[in-house]
């Protein structure tokens, strides 16, 4: 099939490349000439494991190309995907659909023959109706079916998610549109990927509902972590205990500094605004948004407490800046609020991230960036693990101890166990773990006596 992907950002580039990998002929179109020039030269505008090799292979096979001119790509396409950004609108938090509607107008003017226009961007309920209205108003003679096909890609695992999806949701009012989408995804037949056909509005809401539910799971276990710290329980064991229940499941029950990224923050907020407009407020999601925002700042206070109640004049080493590992995405990353909170407390910040430092620099000030984890820890009064990159999972504590001004670790991802780190001579603070610390062991007992500090 001939496919045009309008937007060569994260969703558009990954989706277009994977569709080309299925054997389709794909043109990724973007208005940014520098981005297109970089892609044509084999340079990726984002970091996603395996993407550069997959792009190179499909370009070599002449199944994938890049362009700034939308009209030729759309004129030849059987399906045109809209994969432009829908950031939160300043002032009210609604999804900003400016780019979606602008793309719809340009697409409408270039349509020739029956074409399926697919909204891949995450959009509020009813957006497909407006896209169809714009197209028919701009080009009354166009033969078109407007379809919703939300993406469910995890950054850092997007290629695998696209090739082996949990489900494919297709919202179509026109059976011809549904049939074309079935052909688009027919190569996944052997993977037995379930395809859910719905009406367009249901598909749009499904995306928001999925992200809101996952954000709620994260926020729930984070609140349980706070309770665990106060009552002497272990949140990791609590998460395992409830996650083994098939009705709950283990995924997204990892306590940490709060969710961030390109999807959860803006999608939960957009769902809240949509529901308020519809007169059916989603109070649970409203609370999730509020609790998550507060949690990020609270993590700075946790670091300050671990440093004896003050960080003024102290150097804090931040390991990990991106909102999750295997991406360079800094959007709504917890590190931003944590670093700002520590700087407000008078701390000096050194930071290291394997992929995110370039993206972080315009967002942070007065931060010294390091070449690796050990350079970051040099002279630090505490080291804080904010993002669980693999590079931080087997640190040399003996080496750290010789570099740091004080042996303090704050592990906001529970990468390590408290017992292991304390045995190496460090003061350790994790998430959702008892504040109990071992004292002199009783020789008649196998386990150390515990006191509460």
N, C-alpha and C positions, 0 to 999 in steps of 0.2 A: 504494500500500500504506500501511497505518497502522503506524507504527513508534514505539516508545518507546526513548529513549536514556537509560539510567540512569547519570548522571554527566555533568556539564557542564564537565569540565576540558578539557585540551588535546585529547585523543583524542575524547572524547564530543562536544565542541562543534564541532570541525572535521568529524567524521564525520557528525553529525546535520545540520549545515548543508548539507554537500555532498549527502547523501541527499535533503534537501528540494529542493535544486537539481535533482535528477533528476526531480522531480515527485511524490515520496512526501509523505505527511503525517506530520510528525515532531514529537514532543514531547520536549524535553530536560528531564530531571528531575534536580534536585540538592537535597540537604538544606540547603545553605547559603542562607538566605533573602536575604542581602545580595547574593550572586552572582546569584541569579535576578532580584532587583529591578533590579540593574544591567543585566542582559541585556534585561529588558523595557523599560528606558529607553534601550537602544541603546548601552550602555557595555560594552566587551569586558574580561573579566578577564585576558586574556592578549594579548600582541602577536604577531600573525601577519599578514603582508602580505596585504591584500585581504579579510580575514575580516570586518571591520566592514561593508563594503559588501555582501558576500554575505549576511550575517545580515539586514541591513536589507531587502534585496530579497525574501528568502524570508518574512520576517515580513509585509511589505507584501502579498505574494501569498497570505498566510494558509496557507502550507505549513509554517511553523515557529513553534513556541510554546515557552514555558518555564513550568515548574511546580515546586513543592516537594512536591506530593502525588503519590506514585507510583501508588497504586491505580487511579484513573480512567484514567491513561495506559496502564497495563498491561492493564486489562480490555478496552480497545478495540483493542489492538495485535495484529497478525498476527506481528510479530517484535519481541522485546525484546532490546536490546543492553546488556550489562553493560560499562561503560567507566569503572570506578572505579580509583583508584590502587592500585598493588601495590609500595609502597616496600620497600627492603631492611629486613628485620627487625633490630631492634637486638640485638646480642649474637652472632648466628650468621650473619647475611648471607643467610638464606633470604628468599624473597619473602613479604611479609606479605599473606596472603589474607583478612584480617579483613573488609575492605570488600566483597570479592567474595562471600564466604559470607553476609554480612549482607544484601546485595542479593538473593541467591538466595532467602533466606527470605521477604523482603518480596514479591518477585515471585511466589513460589509461592502466597502467600495471596490474591493478586489475580487469578490466572489465570482466564479464562473461555473455554471452547472451545479448539480446537487452536491452540497457540502455539509458535513457535520461540524458544528462549532462546539468545542468541548471546553467547559470551564474546569480547569485543573487547579486554579488558585483557590485558596480557602476563602469562602464568601458567605455572607449571611443568607438566611432563607429569603427567597424571592429574587435573588440577584439574577438567576437565569431568566426569569420573566423580563427583567429590565434589559438584559443583554439581547434577548430576542426582539423586544420592542425597538431598541436602537437599530439593530440590523435591518428590520423591516421598514423602519422609517427612513434610514439612510439609502437603502436599496430595495424598493418595493417589489422589484421583480426577482429578487434572489430566491433560489430554491435552497432552503436551509433547515436543518434540525439542530436545535440547541440542546446540549446534553450536559449534565453534571457528572463529573468523574473525579471525586476528591482523592487527594494523595494521602497515603499513610506511611510516609518514609521516615525512618529514624536516622538522624544525622550520625555518621560514623558507620552505619550499616545499611545505607540507602540502596546500594546496588543489590544486595541480597534480598532486601525487602521487596524491591520491584520485581525481581525474578522469581521469588518464592513468597508471594504475598499471603497473608492470612485470609484476605478476601479482596475482591474488586467490587466496588459499588458503582453502579451505572444508573443514573437518574434520567429517564427519557420519557417524553410525552409522545414522540413520533416513533412508531415501530421501525421505520427505516433507519433512524438514528441508532436505535438499540442494535439493529442488525450490523451496522457498520462497526460499532464498538465491539461487538462479538468477534468480528474479523480482526480488529486491532489486537485483541488479547488472545486470539486463537492459539498462538504459539505456546501459551501457558497451559494448554489442555493436558499435556502429558504430566505436568506438575499437579494436576487436579486442583488448581486454584479455584475456590468457589466464587462464582459471580452472582452478585445480588442485584437484580433488576428492580428498580423502584420508580416512583414518580420523581420529578426533578427536585421538588422542595424537600422531600424526605431524604434524598441523597445529600443535599446541602446541610441539613440539620444533623445528619449522622456524623459528619466530620467533627462538628463542634461538640456534639454529645460525647464522642469518643475521647477527645482531648480533655474535656471537662472531667470526665470520669477518672481518667488516669491522673490528672492533676489533683483530684480529690483523694485518690489513694496515697499519693506522695505526701500530701498535707496531713492526712490522717496519721500515717506512721511517724511523721515528724512531731506531731503533738503527743503521740504515745512515747516518743523518745524523751521528750521533756518530762513526762510523768515518770518514766523509768528512772531518770536521774534523781528524782526526788524520793522515790520509794524503795530504791535499791534493787531494781530489776534490770534486765539486759534486753534492749530493744531488738537486737539481732535474733535472739532466741524467741522473743515474742513474735517477730515477723515470721520466723520459720514455723512457729506453732500455729499461727492463723493461716499462713500461706499454704500449708499442707492440706487445708480444706479446699476441695475442688471448687466449691462455690465462690471462694475468694481468690485463690491463686497466688503464687509467690512473686510475680513480676510487679515492679513499681512499689515494692515495700522495703526499699532501702533508705533508711533515714539519712538525712544530710542537711545542707544549708539552704534548701529551698530550690524549687524548679526555676529554670530560666530558658533561654533559647528563643528560636524564631516562632514557635507555635503556641506553647501553653500560655504564656503571659497574654499575648494579644487575642488568642482565641477564646480564653475564658472571659476576658473583659468584653469582647464582642458579643458573646452569648448572653452575658448579663445585660448589656444594653439592648439587644434584640428582645429579650424576654420582658424587660421593663416597658419597651415600646408596645409590646403585644398585650400588656396588662396582666402578665403572669410571671411575676418576678421569681427568679431562681435563687432563693435565699441561701441555699447550701453552697452554690457556686460563688455567690457574693462573698460569703465567709471565707471560702478557700482563697480567693484573690487577696482579701485583706490579711489573712493569716500568713500567706506566703510572702507578701511584701514586708510585713513586720519581722519575719524570721531572718531575712538576710541581714538586717541591721543588728538583730540580736546575736548573730554569730560574731560580730565585732566585739560585743560585750563579753562573749564567752572567751575570746582570746585575751581580752584585757584582764579578766578574772584569773585566767591561767598564768598571767604574768605578774600576779600579786596585787592586782587592782589598779595598776597604772601602766601605761605604755609611753608616757611622756619621756622623750629623749631616747627611747629604746628603738632598736632595729628589728623589724619583723620580716621574716622571709616567707613569701607567699609562693607555694608550689602549686601551679595550675591557675590559669586565668579564664579559660573558655568554660562555657556552661556545662560541658561534658567532654570526655576524652574523644579522640579521633575526629576532631573538627577544629576549625579556626574561628568558629562563630562566637562572638562576644555579646550578642544581643541578650539583654536582661540577665547577664551572667551574675551569679551571686558574688563573685570576686569584686565586682564594681562597688557594691554597697559595703562589703566587708572592708575593702581598702579605704574607702572614704571614711567609714566609721573609725578606723584605726588612725587615720591621719587627723581626724577631728580630735582624737585623744592625744595627739602630739607624737605619734610614732613616725619613724622613718621606714619606708617600704622598699624592700628589694623583692623582685619578682622574676619567676621563670616559668615559661610554658613552652612545650615542644613546638607548637604551631600557632599560638594565639597572640604573640607579643606584638607583631606588626599591627594587627587589628585593634589591640588594646591601647596602643600609644595615643591615638587621637581622643580616647575616652577617659584617660587618666593623666594626672599631672603629678610632678614631683615623685616619680617612681624610678628607681634604678633597676634596669633590666640586666639579668645575669645570663651567662653562657650555658649553665647547667645547674642541676640541683645543688651541687656542692659550692659552686661559686655564689649561688643565691644565699646559702646558709652562712657564708663567711662573715664572722663578726655579729651574727644575729643573736638576739636575746630569746627568740622563739622561732620555730619553723611551723608553718601552718599548711596542711594539705587541704586545698580547696577543690581540686579536680583530680580524679583518680586515674591519671595517666599511668600506663604500665611502667614507665620510667621511674615512678615513685614507689613501686610496690616492693622493692628489694634494696632499700637504701642501706649504705654501710654506716651503721650507727657509731662505730669506733672512729671512723673518719669524720663524721659530723661532730662528734664530741670535741675533736681537736680543733675544729674550725669555728664553732659557735662560742659566743660569750657566755651563754647559759644553756644547759641541756633541757630545753622545754619543747615538747611537741604537742600541737593541737591538731588532731586528726578529724576533720569535718566529714570524712567519708568512711571512717572505720576501716581503713585499709589494713591497719595493724591491730593486734590484740594488746590490751593494756598490760597484761602480764609480761609479754615479750619485750615491750618497749621499756617498761620499768626495770626489768632484769638487766637491761643494758645501761642503766644509770640515768635514764631520762625521766623527767616528770611528764606524765601523759594525761591528756584530756581528749576523750572521744565524744561521740554522739550517742545519747541514750544508754549510757553505762553508769552503773552505780558509782558513787563518789568514794566508795570504799578503797582504802589503800592498805597494802600489806605492811605489817610491822614485824618485829623479830619473831621468827618461827618458834613454836613450841617443839622441843626435840622429841616429845612423846607423840606428836601428831604428824600426819603426812601432809596436811595442808597448813598454810600460814594462818595465823590469827588475823582477824580483820578488825579494823577500827573505822569509825566514820569521822572524816575530818570536817 
